[in-house]
Amino acid sequence: MTATAQLIDGIALSARIRSGLSERVQALRARGRVVRLDAVLVDSGDSAARVYADNQAKTCAGLGIEYKLHLLPAGSAYDDIAGRVLLLNTEDNVHAIMLHLPLPEGVEAYRVQRLITPEKDVEGVNPANIGNIVYGRSSLAPCTGLAVIKMVESVVPDSATGILGIDSPHGPLLRGKRAVVVGASDVVGKPIAVLLMRQDATVISCNKYTPGLAEIARTADVLIAAAGVPGLITADMVKPGAIVIDVGVNRVKGVDGKMKTVGDVDFERVKAVASHLSPVPGGVGPVTVAMLLENVVQSAEHASR
């Protein structure tokens, strides 16, 4: 009988994370502290962006987190967007700032993200926060990277002590294990690789152009697919018993002609080889949202000290 990987249910894991966050929010509110997320969105006429913001507001409300959307008119220039971010930086009652993408044509996201005060940068996209990951300092890390670590943590024994597992009697989460990250983007692949290094994993960072990618991937105890290429990771690239986390989000046309969302992993075939596998959708995505809220609560806790 062919073995089938245990699915890493991102929806269930997200619910458990949010339950813990709700308790922390209540504790802050009991001390008279308001937990709030300020989000900047430039109106692009894209209803999907507003739907995402509305859903984010509902999720926050469910945890007792206030959500304030700063909606800027379509076509806002860099100075307008940057000015709003800089204003929020100065307000004492603002402790969590995020920037919705995309921005208008000609406005580079990096130029705006770098302006967010590191202590309020709950997406972890300010270069200072990304740099602090390398040095192992307390910092708000990119949410997708945190989500990947949280998902690995959820299936590794003796790792229930926290996101970095540093209090475990057995040492860091992945000591003595090999991790391969396929994809090296600035806010996803690279931070994931560094966070894995902080778990004492031996990390190999690759991309879709890496020669011998299949052979390298097969050496991984933990394989992270974050290249943005549908079906890139096939069954012959996976070490039997490996943990496979699929970060890819790709829109493709199905056999029925309808568009569907798939990851970077050939899910149906890889699940016969891996020990644990995250699905798309329903895997990394919900946990990424939960880790954004984790960063919001963490920022509020820091501001209330």
JOSUL-V670161 format. One record per residue. N is the residue number from 1. RES is the residue in one letter. D_CENTER is the distance of its C-alpha to the mean C-alpha in Angstrom with 1 decimal. Layout:
BEGIN
n;res;d_center
N;RES;D_CENTER
N;RES;D_CENTER
END
This chain:
BEGIN
n;res;d_center
1;M;35.2
2;T;31.9
3;A;29.1
4;T;26.0
5;A;22.6
6;Q;21.2
7;L;18.3
8;I;15.1
9;D;15.1
10;G;11.7
11;I;13.8
12;A;15.9
13;L;13.4
14;S;11.7
15;A;15.4
16;R;16.2
17;I;13.5
18;R;14.7
19;S;18.2
20;G;17.9
21;L;16.4
22;S;19.4
23;E;21.8
24;R;20.5
25;V;20.8
26;Q;24.3
27;A;25.2
28;L;24.4
29;R;26.3
30;A;29.2
31;R;29.5
32;G;29.6
33;R;26.2
34;V;24.3
35;V;20.5
36;R;19.6
37;L;16.9
38;D;18.4
39;A;17.0
40;V;18.8
41;L;19.4
42;V;22.1
43;D;24.0
44;S;24.2
45;G;26.1
46;D;23.2
47;S;23.2
48;A;19.8
49;A;18.3
50;R;20.4
51;V;19.6
52;Y;15.9
53;A;16.9
54;D;19.4
55;N;17.2
56;Q;14.9
57;A;18.2
58;K;19.3
59;T;16.2
60;C;16.8
61;A;20.5
62;G;20.2
63;L;19.0
64;G;21.6
65;I;19.3
66;E;21.1
67;Y;19.6
68;K;21.4
69;L;21.0
70;H;22.7
71;L;23.8
72;L;25.5
73;P;28.0
74;A;27.5
75;G;28.2
76;S;27.5
77;A;28.0
78;Y;26.0
79;D;28.3
80;D;27.6
81;I;23.8
82;A;24.0
83;G;26.7
84;R;24.7
85;V;21.9
86;L;24.6
87;L;26.4
88;L;23.4
89;N;23.1
90;T;26.7
91;E;26.6
92;D;26.7
93;N;25.5
94;V;22.2
95;H;19.6
96;A;16.3
97;I;15.9
98;M;13.5
99;L;14.7
100;H;14.6
101;L;15.0
102;P;17.2
103;L;19.9
104;P;23.6
105;E;25.0
106;G;25.9
107;V;23.4
108;E;21.0
109;A;17.5
110;Y;17.5
111;R;20.8
112;V;19.6
113;Q;16.2
114;R;18.3
115;L;20.5
116;I;18.2
117;T;19.5
118;P;17.1
119;E;17.8
120;K;16.7
121;D;13.7
122;V;11.0
123;E;8.4
124;G;9.5
125;V;11.0
126;N;14.6
127;P;16.1
128;A;17.4
129;N;14.2
130;I;13.0
131;G;16.5
132;N;16.6
133;I;14.1
134;V;16.9
135;Y;19.5
136;G;17.8
137;R;18.5
138;S;17.1
139;S;14.5
140;L;11.4
141;A;8.7
142;P;5.9
143;C;3.2
144;T;1.3
145;G;4.8
146;L;5.5
147;A;4.7
148;V;6.8
149;I;9.2
150;K;9.6
151;M;10.5
152;V;12.8
153;E;14.2
154;S;15.1
155;V;17.5
156;V;18.9
157;P;22.1
158;D;22.7
159;S;19.1
160;A;19.2
161;T;19.6
162;G;16.1
163;I;12.7
164;L;14.6
165;G;17.6
166;I;20.0
167;D;22.6
168;S;23.1
169;P;26.7
170;H;25.7
171;G;23.8
172;P;20.2
173;L;18.1
174;L;18.9
175;R;22.1
176;G;24.3
177;K;21.8
178;R;21.0
179;A;17.5
180;V;17.4
181;V;14.5
182;V;15.6
183;G;14.2
184;A;14.3
185;S;12.8
186;D;12.6
187;V;9.1
188;V;7.5
189;G;10.5
190;K;12.2
191;P;9.9
192;I;9.1
193;A;12.9
194;V;13.7
195;L;11.8
196;L;13.6
197;M;16.7
198;R;16.5
199;Q;17.0
200;D;20.1
201;A;19.2
202;T;21.1
203;V;18.6
204;I;19.6
205;S;17.6
206;C;18.9
207;N;18.7
208;K;20.6
209;Y;23.7
210;T;24.0
211;P;27.5
212;G;27.7
213;L;24.1
214;A;25.2
215;E;27.1
216;I;24.3
217;A;21.7
218;R;24.4
219;T;24.5
220;A;21.0
221;D;20.7
222;V;16.9
223;L;16.1
224;I;12.7
225;A;13.2
226;A;11.3
227;A;14.5
228;G;14.7
229;V;18.0
230;P;19.0
231;G;20.5
232;L;20.3
233;I;20.0
234;T;23.3
235;A;24.9
236;D;27.0
237;M;24.1
238;V;22.9
239;K;24.6
240;P;26.1
241;G;24.2
242;A;20.9
243;I;17.5
244;V;15.7
245;I;12.0
246;D;11.8
247;V;8.8
248;G;11.5
249;V;12.4
250;N;16.0
251;R;18.9
252;V;22.1
253;K;25.6
254;G;26.5
255;V;30.0
256;D;31.0
257;G;30.3
258;K;27.5
259;M;24.0
260;K;21.2
261;T;17.6
262;V;17.1
263;G;14.8
264;D;15.9
265;V;17.7
266;D;21.2
267;F;20.3
268;E;23.9
269;R;25.3
270;V;22.5
271;K;22.6
272;A;26.1
273;V;25.2
274;A;22.0
275;S;22.1
276;H;18.7
277;L;16.7
278;S;13.7
279;P;14.9
280;V;14.0
281;P;13.9
282;G;13.3
283;G;10.9
284;V;7.1
285;G;7.3
286;P;8.9
287;V;7.0
288;T;3.8
289;V;7.1
290;A;8.6
291;M;6.6
292;L;7.5
293;L;10.8
294;E;10.9
295;N;10.8
296;V;13.4
297;V;15.6
298;Q;15.4
299;S;16.5
300;A;19.2
301;E;20.4
302;H;20.8
303;A;22.6
304;S;24.9
305;R;26.2
END
